[in-house]
Amino acid sequence: MLDSTFPFCYHRSGMKNSLDNLYEISLLLDFYGALLSARQQEILAFYHEENYSLQEIAAELGISRQAVHDAIKKAEKALQDYEEKLGLVARFRRQESVLEETAAALDALAGSREGDEALRTQLLRIKQNIISLEE
C-alpha cells in the first residue's frame, strides 16, 4: 500500500504538499492520470506541474478558489483509490527495489577475484539486461 504521506494534507495557508507528497502524486499521475477526467487532469497539471496557486487556477478557469481546492482533493483521492485497488505504484516500487538489489549482487559477484571469466561475462550480461529494464 501507500506510505504514510497519504492522505494528502492541505495546509491552512494554502501551501503545497511536502516534496514527498508531490513525488507520490507525480507517481500516481504517471500511472493513473489518464483515468481522471480532462478537467481533473488540467487542474492537477496547473497545480502540480505549473505550480499555480489555487487563486491563479481559479482565475484561469473562471471558477472559485474553493472549487479548485475541492477538485484537487477529489482528483487526488481518486488517484489514491486507484492505487489502493490496483496497486501498480506499490508493484513498481517492489520491482525497482528487486532490480537494484539484484544489480548490486551481480556487481559483487562479477567483482570477486574467484571464478572464471565466462561466469563474469554472463553476470555482466544479466546486469545489462536488468539495466535495460529500468530505462
N, C-alpha and C positions, 0 to 999 in steps of 0.2 A: 504494500500500500504506500501511501504518500508519507512524507516525513512530517515533522512537527510544524513546518511552516504553513501548513494548511489548517483550518480555512484561512482565506486571505483576510487581513485586517486593514481597515482604513483608519487612519489617524484623524482625530477631530480637526486638526489643522489642514487636512486635505493633502498631506504629504504622501508621496508614493510609498509603495511597499518596500521592504528591505531588498537588498540585492538578491538574497536567497529566494524570496518570493518572486522577484522578477525573473530569475532563472527558471523557477518552477513553471511560471506562466508561459515563458518562452517555449519550454519543452512541451507543455500541454498544447500550446497553439500549433507547434510543429506537427504534433501527432493528430490532434482533433480539430484544429481550426476550421477545416473545410466543412465540419458538421454544424458549425454555427451559421446563423442567418447572415446575409450580406451586411445588414446593418450592424449586427454584433461584431462582425469582423472589422468593419470600418471603425467603430468606436474603440475597440481594443487596439487597433493599429495606431489611431491617433494618440491614445493614452500611453501605450507601452513602447511603441516603436518611434513615434514622433515626439514623445514626451510633452504632449499638450496638457494643459491644466483642464480641469473639469469645465471651467468657465470658457476657455478657448474652444473646447469641443462643442459646448452648448451654442456658442456664437456661430461656429462653423456650420452646425447642423440645424440651427433655428429651433432648438428645444431648450428646456430649462436645465440648469445645473443639476437639479435633483434627478431629472430624467436620465441624464448622463451617468450619474452616480449609480442609480438603480440598474441601468443597462450594463454597466461594468460588473457590478456584483452578480447580476443574473448570468451574464456570459461566463464569468469565472467559475461560478457554481456549476454551470453546465459542463465546463471543461473538467472540473473536479469529479462530477458524476460520471462522465465518460471514462475517466481513469479508474474510478472505483469499480465500474462494471467490466471494463475491458483490460485494464492493467498493462497497456502497451509501454508506458513510460517505465514502470517498475521492471518489466521484462527487459527493456532496452538497457536499463542500469545494471541488471544482473549480467547480461551478456557482455556489456562493456567491462565489468569487473572481471569476469572469467577470462576475457581476451587479454586484459592487462596482466593477470596472474600467469596465464599460460605463456605469454611472451617473455615475462621475467624468468620463468622456469626454463624456457628454451635458451635464453641468454646464458643462464648459469650452466646448463649442460654443454652448450656449444663452447663456452669459455673454459671449461675444465681441461686440464692437461691430459687426462686419461681418455682412452677411446681412440677410435681410428678416424681418419679423415672422412670416410664415407658417412659415418654417423654424424659428424659435424655438418657436412653438406646437407644431409637430409633434415637435420634440425633447423638449419638456417632457411631451407626451403619452406618448412612448416611455418616458421616465423613470418616469412614474407607473405604467405597465404593469409595468415591472421591479420597482418598489417593491411592487406588489400581489402579485407572485410570491414575494417574500421573506416575506410575512406568513403 
